[in-house]
Amino acid sequence: MASKTLSILFMARDIAHKEHLKTGSYAQHMALGSFYEDVIGLADSLAEAYQGKYGIVKEIPTIALKGNKNISAQLKICVEMIEKDRNEYDPFLQNIIDSAIALFYSTIYKLDHLK
């Protein structure tokens, strides 16, 4: 299960970094820069805490989103996938996942409402 969530976090980081580099909007540039830096720390925290209890996650598959959606829509798809599996984790892992979810929604707000 952790491998799926980690894959989503890594994918979101990659798409955010790519959009960060090509956007013409300063607000989007800053929001995405903060997102891709912070999401990796949360992924690392999740992986280390999970592995401390359950052992090494041996495979983290690469996944990709299909379609040409804007960055906000792509992040929304990612966070919804994470929320779907949240309750399958132990409470101490849910806390880390909740921080990631908050980061996603904060970034979506910035992308959609701050120009």
C-alpha positions, -999 to 999 in steps of 0.1 A, spaced: 0 0 0 27 25 8 43 19 -26 11 33 -43 9 64 -21 47 70 -26 43 66 -63 15 92 -63 36 116 -42 66 112 -65 44 117 -96 29 148 -82 63 162 -75 75 156 -110 45 172 -127 46 202 -103 83 207 -110 78 206 -147 50 231 -145 70 253 -121 97 256 -148 74 265 -177 47 287 -161 46 324 -170 28 332 -137 49 342 -107 22 331 -83 20 296 -99 58 295 -101 61 301 -63 32 278 -53 46 249 -74 81 255 -61 70 252 -25 48 222 -34 75 201 -51 100 209 -23 76 201 5 60 170 -10 93 151 -12 99 157 25 65 142 33 71 113 10 104 106 27 88 109 62 60 85 51 85 60 37 108 60 67 79 57 93 63 29 73 95 10 68 103 14 105 73 -6 113 67 -29 83 101 -32 66 116 -19 34 93 -10 5 110 -29 -22 91 -16 -53 77 18 -59 61 17 -93 62 47 -117 27 59 -126 15 87 -149 -18 106 -153 -35 104 -186 -49 133 -205 -40 170 -208 -54 185 -177 -41 217 -161 -18 214 -132 -45 221 -106 -67 194 -120 -38 170 -121 -30 177 -84 -66 172 -75 -66 138 -91 -35 129 -72 -49 140 -38 -82 122 -44 -62 90 -50 -43 95 -18 -75 102 2 -91 71 -11 -65 48 7 -59 70 37 -79 50 62 -60 18 54 -30 32 72 -21 32 109 -30 65 127 7 76 129 10 72 92 -24 89 86 -9 120 103 18 122 76 -7 116 49 -30 143 63 -1 168 60 4 158 24 -33 162 17 -33 197 33 -3 206 11 -21 195 -20 -53 214 -12 -33 245 -2 -14 244 -35 -47 239 -55 -61 269 -38 -31 290 -47 -31 278 -83 -68 284 -87 -73 317 -68 -39 336 -67 -28 349 -100 
